[in-house]
Amino acid sequence: MELTERKLRILQAIVSDFIASAEPVGSRTLSKKYDMGVSPATIRNEMSDLEEQGYLTHPHTSAGRVPSDRAYRLYVDRLMDRVELSEREKRSISEQLAGNIMELDRTIEHAANILSEITNLTSFAITPKQEESRLKYINILPADESTVVLMIVAESGKVKNTVLRLKAPYPEESLSLLSKAMTYNYRGKTISDILTMDIIRSFETDIEAMSRLAESIMPNFIRTLESMLDTNLYLDGLTNIFSIPEYNNLEKAKMFLEMVNQRNNFKDVLASRDEGVVITIGSENREDLMQDCSLITATYHINGKLVGKLGVIGPTRMKYDKVTSVIEYITDNLSRTFTLP
């Protein structure tokens, strides 16, 4: 049944008031705080109708009502006003991200931190899959006589460092020569392409020492490339839940922490979500442990191709308008930051 304009205004007021106060909303509160143009008795009748239609629930300990998942969905889809971030907020976000653009993973991790600080919610970010990421350069740096650091840098900004123990010491000149040779061989190639090559054969050389060094380095090079294909999950603001009334119950807080700390499961949930801004509320989430939570995700792009996700998870009572605007602004910033001219 289509809701009347009056019911929509009452429902919007209830959702907004409950998000702000975390207290059940009664007809007297609506009559005093909002200009409804009708009596408290009429508001009560409309609220009863909304409850019967599944938009409101009635806690036993209060005369007021609280929104249901269905009410939040209607609010997000039709009633929520868009919040425009202030120029000061935009500038702060842009400046913080601009100061950490040397390495993709660190920038993504910092973006999750910024999101958590602004929203006071638990935030997350997952890095994009790297199959099509192209290598920029490779460096092999000596740490001591028998230890080197293999550094692989992708065009996307992703950096992977691996510490390797060599069977025999090699002069720095040999390490530098192999670094240059590997960069020459693999620059501009995708990780997936390199993994299909016979890379040991590609380094056949008349210089016996260089050949032995390559044979020592290459298996680790392959394993490092394979690890770059993995997506990383960053979580921030886990302790923010202790300032949220919904998690005053320590058992409920513990369940929330256990849920997000099941990192592989949580990462799979995030990776399976559609592109763009996606909001799932309470029972809309398929996972049992997320039935009392809302999950908001947005996608960012690297050079228009590789896709990662950023977002928040928290109670269904959250400031959807502000949170969505912040997430959209951060992901737009990330996409611009990591798009090559």
Protein Blocks (a to p, Z undefined) as FASTA:
>chain_A
ZZdfklmmmmmmmmmmmmmnopacdfklmmmmpcghpafklmmmmmmmmmmnopaccdfk
bcbdcddfklmmmmmmmmpccddddfklmmmmmmmmmmmmmbmklmmmmmmmmmmmmnop
acddddddfklpccfbdcdddfblmbccdddddfkopacddddddfbdcdfklmmmmmmm
mmmmmgoiafklmmmpcfklmmgcfblklmmmmmmmmmmmmmmmmmmmpccdddehklmm
mmgfklmpmklmmmmmmmmmmmmlmmmmmmmpcehjdddehjlpmblklmmpccdddddd
eehlaccdddddddfbdcfklmmmmmmmmmmmmmmmmpcZZ
